[in-house]
Amino acid sequence: MSGCDALVYGASDGIAAALTAVDCMAGQATASAFARLFGTQGALLPALTLLLTLYIALFALGLLSGRTRLGVAALTPRMLVLGAVLTFATSWIAYQSVLWNLAVGAPDQVAGVLLGTRGQASQVFAGRIDILFQAIADAAQRASEQQGAAAAAGAAVPVQATGTFAPASLVWLAAVLLLLGTVGLLVTTRIVLAVLLALGPVFIVLGLLKGTRGLCAGWIRALAMVALAPLFAVIGGALTIELAVPVVQRLAGPEGIEARPAFVLFLIAAVHCTLMALALKTAATMVGQWRVLGLGDGAVAEPERAALNDRLAAFALPSPGLRSAVHNPASRTADPAGQVARSTGAETRTTRTALAPARVAGLSATGLPPLRAQGIGSRWRRPQVQAEIFR
């Protein structure tokens, strides 16, 4: 990270300088991690080759066994997923141009359009925080100089209150809260975003297999959360900064730090910290239930799961009339068409055959998988639903 040494050295100059240094380090760390994982000499290239081989082999076995259909509807999603994985996991140019720019550049650009600023909105916002902090320091210094000048002239200097809730102490507490609230969100989200983007190729590859797609979907949700949180923080924090500017201008009075502006500034700083926490909470709530491009983690909502269990139970267990017809050939059973079957073995078998299409039709109408797949090797597939119904 030799290119970022100068920026890191000047990171203590303010929040804007710290954000610039973090951005530089995050970009270099992500590029280095990508090269070490799936670059030309990447350590995970053999694992990627093996995973792609297994993916193709499982797809071929599905075609041969009839569990996968050979058609546009079945092949198009698989080819799109395979192409996306190969593109973003093996090409740093594509990864940087799409994912990095979307996660880092897009929220800043949207915030800049809304606030009417030029350049990166987060940098402009951090610069305003630095200016506000410097104005607070100047007001405190000016009040101290006024008290010193009055004491030198022999005038009576009022005794200033001391303690945690003294006006001067509240002003510095407000400044610390403003710094912690801004740095705690902006810098932290940038670091987490850099870590997620550095590990991104691994989670993209995990999106190939059905059993690991939940990890890929969770990674996309986390990436969206840490990308949206600074957007909300910058837009909301700009309002609190505008509120704090006139208050800071009235801090210094003839008797030192004024009590009322000091308390108001402390309140604004506390609101600013709460707003930063709510920005992160809002972003987490927005992406919490997001189903990412069909890469759901396989979880089924409780009402849907209960309805599915009821359907399976209804189709798996034969009706009482059918059970009596099977176990007691002497009984008389009516089929769905209203025809009555007599008590011979052949007629009982006819009743079972007549009921089977009705149950199978109901099974297909509910959206569950059909009895047989229409594809290569479909005749080898066992009709499991019929076996469960007539057991």
N, C-alpha and C positions, 0 to 999 in steps of 0.2 A: 504494500500500500504506500509506496514511496511518493506517488502522485498526490496523495492526500496529507502528507506530512505538514505542509505549510498551513492547510486548513485546520488540521487537528491542533496545531500549536496555537492558533488564534481562536480556538473554540470558546475560550473563557471571556471573549470580548462581549458576548451577549447571546441572546437566544437565536437571533438570525444567523450568527456565525456558527453556533452549535448545530443548527439544522443543516447548514451547508456542509459542515464536516461530516455529519451523520449520513447525508445523502451520498457524498463522495465515497465514504467507506462502504455503504450498503451496495452501491453499484459495483465496486471492485470485488467485494466479497461474493456477490451473486455470480459474477462472471467467472471468478476463480472456482467456485463450487460447481458450476455447470461444466467447466472443462475437466474437473477431476472426476465427475460422475459419468458423463456421457460424451465427453470430448473425444478427440482422436485417440488418445491413450487413456480413456476413461476406465475407472475400475469396475464399473457396472455394465460395460458393454457386453461381456459374455452372459451376464444375467438377463439382459434385454433380449439377446438372441435366443436364449433358451425359452424365455417367456413367450416370445412371438411364435416359436416352433410349437410349443404346447397349445397356444391359442388356435393355430391352424389345424393341428392334429385333433383337438376336441371338436372343432367345427366339422372336420371330415368324418369323424365318428358319428356325430349327430346326423349327418346326411345319410350315412350308410345304415344306421339303425332306424331311420324314419322319424327321429325326434326333431329334426330341423328341416324346413322346407327350402327348396332351391327356387327362389323367386326374387323379384325386385323388392318386395316388402321385407324379406328376411335378409337379403344381402346388403341393401343400401345402408342401414344403420351400422352394420358391422364394418363395412368398408370406410364409412365416415369416421368411426371411432379409431380404426386402425391407422388411417391417414393422419388424423389429428395427433395421435400418440407419437407416430414416427416423426412428424414435423416438429412438434414442440419439444420432444425429448432428445432429438439429435441435432437440431439447428439452433445455435445461439442467436442468430440474426432474427429468426422467426419468433423465438421466445422473448427476446428483448423488444422487438417491434410491437408485439401484440400484448403479452401479459404484463411486461414491465411498464409499458406506456399506459395501459389501462389502469393498473393498480396505483401507479405513482403520479403520472401526468394528468390523467382524466379528471380526478377530483379537484386538483389544483386549478385546472382550466375552467371547470364549472364554477368554482368559488370565485375565480377572477372575473368571470362574466357577470355573476350576480353582484359582486361588490364594485365592479367598474374599475378594477386595478390592472396595471400592466405588469407582466412578469408572473412569477409564482405567487399565488395568493398567500400561501403559508409563510413565505419569506417576508412579504409585506406586513402581514399580521404580527409576526415575530419582531419586525423592526419597530412597529408601533408600541409593542410592549416594552422594548428597550428604551424608546423615547420617553414613555410614561415613567418608567423606573428612574431614568435620569432626571426627569422633572421633579419627582418626589425627593430625590437626593438634593437637588438644587434648592427646593423649598426648605428642606430641613437645614441646609447650610446657610441659607439666607436668614432664616429665623435665628439661628445661633449667632450670626454676625450682628444682627440688630440688637440682640441682648448684650453682646459684648461691647458694642458702641455705646449703648445706653449706660452700661456700668462704668465705662471709661469717662463719660461726661458727668458722672456723679448723680445721674438721675436715679430715681427709685425703680428697681427692677422687680417685678412681681415674682413671687416664688412659684416655680413650675411644679406641678404635681408629678410624683414619681410612682413607679410601679408598672405592672403589666398593662393596665388600662389607662395609663396616662396618654395624652394626645400624641406626644412624640413616639411613644412605644407602639401605639395603634397604627401610626403611619408606617413604621417599619414592618410591623406584622402584616399590614395590607400589601406592602411591596413584596414581601416573601410569599404570601399567598398567590399573588398574581404570577410570580415566577414559577412557583411549584405547580399551579394549575395548568399553565401553558406548557412548561417543559415536561411535566408529568404525562401529558397526553400526546403532544406532537412528537417529541423525541422518542417516547416509548413506543408509539405506534409505528414510527419509522424503523426502529430496530426490529420489532416483531415482523413487520412487513418484509424486511431484508432477510430474516431467517426463513420465513415462509417461501419467499421467492427462491432462496438458495436451495431449499429442499423440494421445490416444485416439480422438477423432472421425475423424481421418484414417485410422487403421488399421481402424476399424469400417467405414468406407466401402469400404476395399480388400477386405473380405470378400465383396463382391458378386460379383466376377469370379473364375472358377476359377483363373486364372493368378496372382492376387495373394492368394488365401486363405491361403497359407503365411505371409505377413507378418502377417495378422490373427491367425492361430494363434500365431505367435511372440510377438506383443505380449501376448496373453492369458497365455501361459506366463511371460513376464518379469514381468507384473503379479502373477501368483499367487506367484512366487518372492519378490519383494520384500515381499509382504504376509504371507507365512508365516514369513519369517526372523525378524522381531521377535517373533512368537508363540513360537517355539522359544527365542529368546534370553531372553525375559522369564521363561519357565517354568524354564529351566535356570539362568539367572543368579540367580534367587531362592534356589536351593540354595547357591551359592557365597557369597552375601551372608550367609546364616544361619551358614555355617561361619566366616566372617571376624569376626563380631561378638564372640564370646568371646575370640578371639585379640587383637583390638584392645584389649579391656579389660585384658589382662595385659601390654601393651607397656611401660608406665611402671613402673620398679622403683626401689629406693632408690639404685641406682648409674647411673640413666639408662635408656636404651632396652635392654631385655633382648634378648639375642642369639637365644635360641630362638624366642620369639614373632615376632621380626622375620623370621627365615628362613621360618617357617610362613606368615606373611602374604604374603611374596613368592611362595611356592609357590602359594598360593591365587589370587593375582592372575594368575600365569602360566597356571594352569588356567582361570581366567575368560576370559582372552584367547583361549585355544585353543578354549574352548566357544563363544565368539561366532563364530569362524571356522567351526567345525563346524556351527553352526546355519545359516549361509548355504550351506554345502556340502550339507547335508541338504535344504534347500528346493530347491536347484537340481537335486539328484538326483531328487526326487519329481516335479517337473514336466518333467523332461527328455524322457521318452517319453510324455507325455500327449497323446493325440489329442483335440483340443478340439472337441466337438460336431460331429464330422464335417468339421471344417475342416482336415484333415490337409494338410501341405504337399506332398502328392503323392508322397512318398518311399515306396518299396516295400521291404520287408525283403528281404535277400539270398536266403533260402530261397524266399520267395514269387516273387521275380523269376526265379530259376533255374527253378522249376517252370513259371512262365508262359512263359518262353522255350522250354522243352521242348515245351509244348503247341502253341505257335505253329509251331515247326519241324515237329512231327508233322503238323499240319493243312495247312501250306503246301506241303509236299513230297509228291508222290504216292508210293505204295508202289512197290517194284521190279516187282511183278507188273503194276500198272497201267501203268507206263512201258513194259514190254515189250509189253503189249497195244496201246498207242497207237502205238509205233514199229514193231512187227512184227505186222501183221495176221494173219500165218500162224500165230502162236502161239495156244495155248489158255490161257484164264484163267478161274479159278473165282471166282464172286462170293461174298459172305458167307453167302448162304443155301445154299451147296453146289451150285448149278447151274453147269454148264459151258457157256461160250459158244463157238460155233464161230468160224472164222477169216474170216468175211465182214465187210465194213465195217459193215453194219447191226447185226450181232450184237455187234461191238466197241463200237459206240455204245450198245447196250443195256447192256453190262457197265459202261460209264462211268456211265450213268444210274442203274444199280442201286447203285453204290458211293457215289454222291454223297449220298443221304439218310443212309447210315450215318455218313459223316464229318460231315455237318451235325448229326446228332443227337448225336454225341459232342462236337461243339463247343459245343452249347447246354448239354449236361450238365455241362460244366466250369465253367460260370458266366461264359463270355465273351459278348459281345454277340451277339444273334441276327442272322440274315441280313438281315432287313427289319424296319424299325420299323413298328409298327401305329399309324398316325396319318395326318394330312393329308399328301398328297403322297408316300406310301410307295412308290407304283409308280415314282417317278422315281429312287429310290435304286438305285445300281448294286450288284449282288450281288458284292462284292469278294472274299469268301471263296471262292466258286465259281470265280471267275476265277483266283485264286491256285492252287487245287487242280488245275485241269485245264489249266494253262498248259503 
